[in-house]
Amino acid sequence: MQDLFSRRIVGWGMAVHMRAELVVDALRMAVAARRPPKGTIHHSDHGGQYISLASGQAGHDAGIAQSMGAVGTCYDNAAAATFFATLTKERLLHGAPR
């Protein structure tokens, strides 16, 4: 999860799957790191892990509102997409065993 104010990555999880517990763990890490005030907004795409009951409940428990852009709209996730492109290039492609 990226804090758009500071552009810092404040919560993350990596695995060979894309289940909801990755989002829940990342959200908990971000909350512990930043202690966001009630009403903070978590914006994501429409991936199944983000629309899961577990993800929604974790956000609700932390006082974080969930937001999702329109399907097919890329501009509202541009900052996160830029980060993931860099992560993919630098860590996953350059760091991969040959």
C-alpha positions in Angstrom: 0.0 0.0 0.0 1.3 3.4 -0.9 0.8 6.5 1.1 0.1 9.1 -1.7 1.0 12.0 0.5 4.5 10.8 1.1 4.7 8.3 -1.8 6.1 5.8 0.7 5.2 2.1 0.6 3.7 1.5 4.0 2.2 -2.0 3.7 3.0 -4.9 1.5 2.8 -8.7 1.0 4.2 -11.0 -1.6 3.2 -14.6 -2.4 2.6 -16.9 -5.3 -1.1 -16.3 -4.8 -3.4 -13.3 -4.9 -5.7 -14.1 -2.0 -7.3 -11.6 0.3 -5.0 -12.2 3.2 -2.2 -10.4 1.3 -4.3 -7.3 1.3 -5.4 -7.7 4.9 -1.8 -8.2 6.0 -0.6 -5.1 4.0 -3.4 -3.0 5.4 -2.6 -4.0 8.9 1.1 -3.2 8.3 0.2 0.2 6.8 -2.1 1.0 9.8 0.6 0.1 12.3 3.2 2.2 10.4 1.1 5.3 9.8 -1.7 5.3 12.3 -4.1 6.9 9.9 -7.0 9.0 11.2 -10.6 7.7 10.9 -11.9 8.5 7.4 -8.7 7.7 5.6 -9.4 6.4 2.1 -8.0 3.2 0.7 -8.2 3.3 -3.1 -7.8 0.1 -5.1 -8.8 -1.6 -8.3 -11.6 -4.2 -8.6 -9.4 -7.2 -8.0 -11.1 -10.0 -6.1 -8.7 -9.7 -3.2 -9.7 -6.0 -2.7 -13.5 -6.6 -2.9 -13.4 -9.6 -0.5 -15.3 -9.5 2.8 -12.0 -9.9 4.7 -10.5 -6.9 3.1 -13.6 -4.8 3.6 -13.8 -5.9 7.2 -10.2 -5.1 7.9 -10.6 -1.6 6.5 -13.8 -1.0 8.4 -12.2 -2.1 11.6 -9.4 0.4 11.1 -11.8 3.2 10.2 -10.7 3.3 6.6 -13.1 3.9 3.8 -12.8 1.8 0.7 -12.7 3.5 -2.8 -12.6 1.9 -6.2 -12.3 3.6 -9.6 -14.4 3.0 -12.6 -13.7 -0.2 -14.5 -11.2 0.5 -17.3 -10.0 3.8 -15.8 -6.2 3.7 -15.3 -5.5 7.3 -14.2 -6.6 7.0 -10.6 -4.1 4.1 -10.0 -1.2 5.6 -11.9 1.0 6.1 -8.8 0.6 2.5 -7.8 1.0 1.2 -11.3 4.3 3.1 -11.6 5.5 1.6 -8.4 4.6 -1.9 -9.5 6.3 -1.5 -12.9 9.5 -0.5 -11.1 9.2 -3.4 -8.7 8.7 -5.8 -11.5 11.6 -4.5 -13.5 14.1 -4.1 -10.7 13.3 -7.0 -8.4 11.5 -9.6 -10.3 13.1 -9.4 -13.7 16.7 -8.2 -12.8 16.8 -10.3 -9.6 15.5 -13.5 -11.3 17.9 -16.5 -11.5 19.1 -17.1 -15.0 
